[in-house]
Amino acid sequence: MLAGSQPIIARMLSPRPVSTAALRQARRAWKLLHLDSTQARAGAERAIQAAGDDDALAEGWGRLALGFHLLYYGTAAEAARELQRAQASFERASDRTGHLLAGAGIARALWRQGRAHEALQTVLPLRDEGVRVLRHEQRGVLLNAIAGCYSAHGDSAQAFAYMFEALRDAGPRSGHGFDLALHCNLSHELLQIGDYVHALQHVEQGLARIGSVKNARLLSVLWINRVIGLTELGRAGESLADIAALLAMPADPSGRGRMAAHYETLAIAALRAGETALGADLIERAWAQGDTLLPDERLERDTATGLLALVRGEPAEAVAALLPSVPAALSDSTEGLSVRMRAQYFNILSEAHEAAGQPAAALAALRHGQRLHRAQAQLASRARYQAATLQTELLRLQHRLDENDAHRRATERARAELAAMNAELTRQVEQVQSLQQALQQQATHDPLTGLFNRRHLNDALPTLFALAQRESQTMALAIIDLDHFKRVNDEHGHAAGDRLLAAFGELLAGHCRRSDVACRYGGEEFCLLMPRTDAAGASRKVQSLLRRWRAQAFDLAGTPLTGLSFSAGVADTSVAPASPDALLKAADDQLLAAKRSGRNRVGVAAFEPGALVPR
């Protein structure tokens, strides 16, 4: 018999609890949690007082609403205490729905205290019963708690699967504003795997809904996520208004509450936007918080400190500030330390070493950053497959429910509830399948240029490399970097930069063979895989592309832009037969040599590595 089915049948056959004024007030407070946080807390406290010692169910729901409010506006320890008291009240009232929700809240409090593994062990045993018992935003709360624990544990793929399931259960109509929290969480998780464009889309969806609710905490999280996304996309200047709005919010239950202020995040954005004084002030605020920060926050604070020294023209001081964090940033096993934060750290460390005249150290740090960016892409690829895994688990649950069909036919009410559950499960399975297809498309293409993205490159390169070796054929690889692209963004705006990227993507796609694989490698970098082609042939093709790109002319709001160029590095498998990474490195080394030699040229790693093809 299905575990937990007897309590469900008993609940279906037992009389419904008597609705008291205190219980109605407590349930209303729960529904207001994300719609009006101030009213939710006030209603929860009144319900607890009205419940007294005789109405355990009303007390439980009142304390549940208060505990979840404290997860946003109080400390994790305060929230955990209130939620444990709620669980005790639900035990007395024999209410499994409230008990499950309180357990989900306790798990959230645990990972907020940096105890992600313990949180996951607490919440996972609640899942199967919760899927059967809970409905709409209640089930969304449980699935979101599981997603948050996986996210804190560093498993973004599992987190995605559960978040999308939660969003379907807690939509705008049935979610009582909980869909806003899910847009916050989804944008955060997309940031973690480097999908900044889609992260900003979820931020905008959340901001479009925020006007209908009164929850400053969710608004602050959406703003913070937008600051991160814009900064990572090189548009930090656009985030200054959000930074100002965040700093103007009061740090009390009417504003951001007592959760992390993310001063270090705001500081990096301010420094990237050229606001040195503001960045310095934010870093000072971050250090004033002491050593109670989570691992991600501590590393980001050190990163911001190094960046401040770098912006001030003190590269040696920047390196000195950053180097103590190298062991933590290198570790793949530190709980609560994300790949995104580590990649950001090594990128800034590379900048500091380069500014300090230490090219070898700069290159080493850059390589660590590239490895972490590849890890981000692998996380994103795994995410689309986890949706299918969750779909399988739901199908198994449906099968188990069918096996217990005979036991649920004791009453007409039991049969009706089973039919509703099966219909709900079927709907979720169909939605998981739809999500899987959407994730697969998003995971392989760059939305701006229409080319394949870096994730697809990570999948295709090893396959084509192995095929070339098996067939004793040569495969060439080219890495192309648009020259002086940052100047275009600075002088003409990011819309102009996007126009150039799209135009180059069109040029690249229009002059490739069907067997070639053209990818946007990241930022203004592109990668071209050319099977059955040696370095010399690849060099001729890239030189042809360079001539065509030089001939391009653009009208940017009445200002002509001509004389474009790019630098490129070309290598083939005859000079880098060891591995796909070796081939990438050989091409990248030639790209660096081309840039150092004045740009506007193609470096070729052939039988004489390092030779440059003349213009």
N, C-alpha and C positions, 0 to 999 in steps of 0.2 A: 504493500500500500504506500502511496506517495507520502513522504514525510510532511507532516504538518497538515494533512488533509482532515484528520479528525477534529482539531480545533476549528477549522473552517466550517465543517458541517455543524458542529455544535453551535458556532456563532450564527449560522443560518437558521437553525431551528429554535434558538433561544429568543426570547422577546427582545425587541429593541429597547435601548436604555431610555429612561424617562428624560425628556428634554427640560432642563431647568433654565431659569434666567441666567444663572452663572455660566452654565454650559454654552448657551447660545452666545453669550458675550465672549467667552474664551475662543469658540470656533470662529467668531467674527474677527477677533484679534489675529488668529492664525492666517485668515484670508487677507488681512491688511498688511502682512509683513513686508511685502514688496511694493504695495500700492501707497501706503502711508505709514512709514516706520514709526513716527511719533505717536500717532493714534493707536497703532498696534501695541506698543509698549504700555501705553496708558490703559487700554482695554484689557490687556493681559493681567496687569497688576490689580485692576478692579475685580476681575473674575476670580483671581486667587483669593482675594480678601472675602468676596461674597461666598465662595465655596466652603470656607471653614473646614471643619474636620469631617463633615458628613457627606460631602459631594466629591468623591475621589476623582470621578471622571472630569468634572469641571476644573478641579485643581490641576489634573494632569495636562489638559489642553492649555490652560493658562500658563503653566510653567514651561510647556513645550514652546509656546509662542515667545515667551520671555527669553528662554534659552537660545532660540534661533536669533532673536534680536541682538543678544549679547555676542553672538558669533560675528556680527557685523560691527557693533558699536562698543563692545566691551572687550575684556581679555578672554583668551581661550579657557583659562582656569575658571573664571566666573561662569562662562557658558556651560562648561562641563558639570559644574556643581548643580546648576539649575536643571539641566537635562537629566541628570541622575535622579534628582527628586521627582521629575516628571515620570521617569520610568517606574519608580516605586509607586506612584499614584496609579499609573496604568495597570500595574500588577494587581493592586487592590481592586480595581474596577474591571479586571479581565478584558482589557481593551488591547487587542493585538495591533490595530492600526497605529494608535498612539505610541505603543511600545516600540514598534519598528522605526517610526519616525524619530523618536528620541535616540534610538541606537545609531541611526544615521547621523544625527547631530553630534553625538559623542565622538564618533569616528572623525568628523570634521574638526572638532576641537583638538583631537590627538595630532592630526597632521599639521594643524596650525601651531602646535608646540614643537614641531620638528620630528614627530614620532610617526613617520609615514608607514613603516612596516607594521607597527602595532595597529595603526588605524585601518590598514587593509585587512588585517586578520580580524578586526572587530566587525567590519561592515560586510565582507563577502558572505559570511554565513547567513545574513539576512536576505540575500538577493532572491532566492527561489520563492520563499514565502511572501516576500514583498511584491514580487511580480503578480502573484495570485491575489493578494489581499488588497493592495493599494490601487488607487485610481487617479488618473489625470495628474494634477500637480503634485499629489502625494507620492505617486510612483516616480515622477520626475525628480523629486527631492532625494529619494533613495538612490536612483541611478546617477544623479549628479554627484552625490556623496562618494559613490564608488569611483566615478570618473576623477574626482578631485584627489582621492587617495592614490589612484594609479598615476596621476600627473605628478603628485608630490614624490612618488616613488620612481619617477623618471620614465614611465611607460606611456608615452604620448599616444601610441597606437590604440591601446586599450581605452585610454581616456576619451579619445575621439568617438569610438564606437558607442560608449555609454552616454556621452554628451548628446550625440545626435538622437539616440533613443529617448533621452530625457526631454529634448526639445519637442519631439513629436507628441509626447504625453502632456506637456505643459505649454501648449500654444497660447496665442493671445486671448482666445475666447475662454479657455478652461484653466489657464495657468495662474490667474490672480496676480499677474505681474512677474511670476517666476521665470517666464521666458526671457526677461531682461537679464536676470542673473546668468542664464545659460548663454546668452549672447556675450556677456562679459567673459565667461569661462572659455567659450569656443574661440573668441578672439585671442585670449591669452595662450591657449594651446597652439593655435596657428602661428603665433609669434615664436613659440618655442621651437617649432620645426622650420622656421624661416619662410613661411608663406605669408609675407607681410601684406600683400594685396588683398587676399581673402580675409585676413585678420581685420583690416580696415573696413571691409564690407560688413562684417558682423558688428563692428563698432558703430557704423552708421545706422544699421538696422536697430541697434539698441538705443541710439540717440533719437531716432525717429519715434520710438515708443516712450521715451523717458518723460516727455512732456505731459503724459496723462497720469503720471504717478508722482508721489512725493517721497523719494528715497534718494537722499543726497549721496549715500554711500555707493550705490550702484552707478550714479552719475560720475563720481570721482574715479571709479575703476575704469569706466569707459574712456574717460579723458586720459588716464594714465596709459591705457593700452594704445590710444591714438598717438600719444607722445612717443611711445616706443616704436610703433609702426612707422611713423613719419621719419623718426631719426634713423632707423635702419635703412630706409629707402633714400637717405641723403637729403631729406626735406625738413631738417630740424627747425629751420626758421618758421615753418608753418605751425609748429607746436607751441610757440611762445604764448599765444593767447590762452591755450589750455593750461600751461604752467601757471600763468597769472591767476586764472580762475581757481585752480587747485590750491594755490597758496592763500587765496582769499577765503577759502572755506574754513569755518570754525572747526577745531579739533574736539568736538563734543558730539553727543547724540543727535544734534541737529545738522551735523555736517559729516565729516569723514570718520568719526568714531575714533577708537584707539587702536585700530589696526595699523600696519606699517605705512609710514608716510611716503615711502619711495623717494626720499630726497635725492638719493644717489642716482636714480633713474632720471629725475628731472635735471640734475646737475649735468649729466652727460649731454642731454638734449640742449641745454642752455649753452654749454661750451661749444658744441658742434654748430650752434647757430651764431657763434661769435659774441655771446653775452658773457664775457669773462667774469665780471663782477657778480652777476647773478649766479653763475656757476660756483664761484668761490663761496658765496653765502650759503648755497644749498649743500655744498660739501661740509661746511662747518656745522650745519644742522644735522647732517647725517652722522658725523662723528660724535655729536652731542648725545646721540641715542645710546651710546655705549656699545658693549659687545653682546647685546641680546638679539642681534639680527640673525636671520636664517643664513645658511651657507651662501645661497645666491646673493642675498643682500650684502653680505660681508665682502664677497669678491667684487661686486659691482661698486661698492664704496671705495675699495682699493683702486679699482680701474678708474673711477672718476677722479681720485686724488692724483693718479699718474697723468691723466689727461689734462688736468688743470696746470700741472707743472709744464707739460709739453706746450700748451697754448701760451703760457707765459714766456716761452723761449728758453726753458730750463730743461733740456733733454736729459742731462745727467741726473738731475733730481727726479725726473719722471721715471727713468730706469730704476733708480734706487727705491722709489716708492712702489714700483710694480714687482720687482724681482722676488720679494718675500712670498708672494702669492703663487709663484710658479708651481710648487709641489701640489697645492690644492687644485689648481687649474689643469694640471696634467692627469690627475686621478680620474679614472672612469668609475670609481666605486663610492665616491662621497655622496651620501644620501642627501637629497635636497639641493644638489648643485647641477644646474641645467646645462645642456650642450650649448644653447644660445649664449648664456652668460660667459661660458668658457671661451667660445669663439670670439666674442666681443673683446674679452680680455687680451687674447693673443694678437688680435688685429691692432689694438692700441699699443701693446708692448712692441710689436714690429715697427710701428710708426716711431716710437720713442728710440729704439735702437738705431733706426735709420737716421733720425735727426741728430743722434749722438755720434754719428760717424762709425757705426758698428755694423757693416753690411752683413757679415756672416750671422751675427746674432739676430739681425732683422729678418733674414731669410729663414732661419730656423723657427722663429716665432710665427712667421707667415705660413710656413708648412704646417705647424700645429693648428693654426686657424683653419687652413684648408681641409685638414683631416676632420676637424669638428664640423665644418660645413657639409662634408660628405656624410658624416654621421646624421646630421639634420635631415638630409635628403633620404637616407635610409629609413629614418623614423617615419617620414611622410609616406614612403612606399608601403611600409608595414601597416599604416593606418587603414588603407583601403581594404586590406585583406582581413583585418580584425572585424570589420563589419560583417563579412561573410561568416566568420567564426561565431559571432553573436547570433547570426541568423540560424546557424546549425543548433546552437544551444536552445534557442526558442522552439525550434522544431522538435527537439528531444523533449522539451517540457510539454509541448502539445501532445506528443505521443504518450507520455506518462499520464497526462490528464485523461486521455481517451481510455487508457487501461482502467482507470478508476470510475469510468462512466456509470457502471452498474451501481456503485456505492452512492452516487449522487442522485439516483432516481428515487430516493425514498419519498421525496415530496416534489410537487410541481415547482415550488420555489427553487429547489436545488437544481432541477433540470434547466430552468430558465437561466440561472446564474452560470451554469456550465456552458450553455450555448453562447452567452455573452462573452465569456472568457475566451472560448475558441474563436469567435469572430474577431475579438481584439488581437489575439495572437496572430491570426491570419493577416490582419491589417499590418501588424508590425513586421511580419516576415516580408510582405510585399514592399514595405517602405525600406527595409534593410537592403533588399535587392536593388531598389532604385538608387539608394545611397551608394551602394557598391559601384554601380555603373558611373554615377556622377563623380565619385572620388577617383576612379580609374582615369577618366578623361582629364580631370584637374591635375592629376599627379604626373602627367607626361608632357603637357604643353605649356609654354610660356604665353600668358594672355596678351602681352603687349605686341610681340613680334610674330606670333603664330608658329614659331619654331619649336622643336622639342626643347624641354628644359633640362636642367642639370640632373634631376632625378632619373630621367630617361637615359641620359648619357651614362650614368653609373650602372644602369642595367645593360645598355647596348655595347659599351666598350669591351667588357670582358668577353662577351659572346663573339663579337667580330674579331677580337684579338686571337681567341682560341681557334676560330675558323681559319684565319689567315695562316696560323702555324700548322694546322692539320693539313691544309691544301698546299703548303709550301709557297704561299703567295705573300707579296709584300702589301702591307696596309700603312697608309700615311695618316698623320694627325696634324692638324693646324690649330693653333690658338691665336685668335685675332683680338686686338685691343684697340678701340677707337682712340686716336690721339687727341689730347687736350679736351676730352669730353666734359670734364668738370668746368672748364672755362665757358662752354656753351650753356650749361645749367646756370652758372653764376651771372652771365651777361644777358641771357635771353629767357631764362626761366626753365623750370622743369618740364613744362608742356613742350617747349622746343626740343629739349633733350629727348623726351619720349618720341617726338616726331622723327628725330634722327635715328633712334634705335629701331623704330618700326620700318623706316626706309631701308636701313641696312639689312634688317631681317628679310625684307622683300627682295633686295638685291641678291643676298646669299641664297635664298630659296630658289630664285629664278635662274641661277647659274650652277645648279648642282645636278649631278646624275641621279637617277632613281635609287641607285645603290648607296649614294652618299647619305650621311646622317649629319644634318646641321642643327646645332643646339645653341641656345643662349646660355653661356657658361656662368654668367653672373654679372650684374652691373652693365658695364660697356664691353664685356668680354664675350667672345663667341668661340665655339669649338666646332671643327669640321672633321668628320671621319671619312676617309676615302679608301674603301677596299680596292684591292688589286691596283694600287698606285704606289710608286716609290716617291722618295722625298723630292727628286728632281721634277717629276710630273706634278706633284702637289704644289711645289714652289711656282711652277708656271701658272697653274690655276689661280693661286693666291695673288700672284703678281697681276694677273688679268683683272681680278676683283679689285685690286688696289688702283689700277688705272681707271676702272669704271667709277670707283668711289671718288677719286680725285676730280672726275669730270662732273660730279653731282653739284647742283646749285639749289639753294633753298631761299625762299622769301619768308623771313621771320618778322611779321608785322611791319613790312616795309623796309626791313634791313636785309640786304642780300648776304648770304653766307656761302662762300666758296672756298676752294683750297683745302678741302677736307682730306684727311689721310688716316691711315692706321698702321700699327706695327704688328708684326706677326712672327710666330715661331713655328717651324715645320720640322717634323721628325718622322721616321718610318720604322717599321719593326726590324729592319736589318741592323739598325744601330741601337735599338732598345728592345732586344728580344726577351728580356727577363720577365716582364710583367706589364699589364696595362698602366700601372702607376709609373713604371720606369719610362714608358712611352710618353705619358703626360709630362713627366718631369723634363725629359729631353726637349720636348716642344716648348715648355715653359721657360727653360733655360735660354733657348734661342730667342724667345720673345723678350726676355729681360735684356739680352745682349743687343737686340735690335733697338730697344728703347734707349739703352745707354749710348748707342752709337748715333743718336740723333732722331730716332723715330722715322716714320714714313718709309719703312723698308721691311724686308722679310728675312729673318734669320733661318738658316737651314742646317739641321744636324744630319749630315750625310756621312760619307766615309772620312770627311775632315770636319769633325764637330767644331762648331763655333764659327765656321765661315759664313760670311754675310753675302747674300746675292746683291749686287749693286743695283741702284735705282736705274 
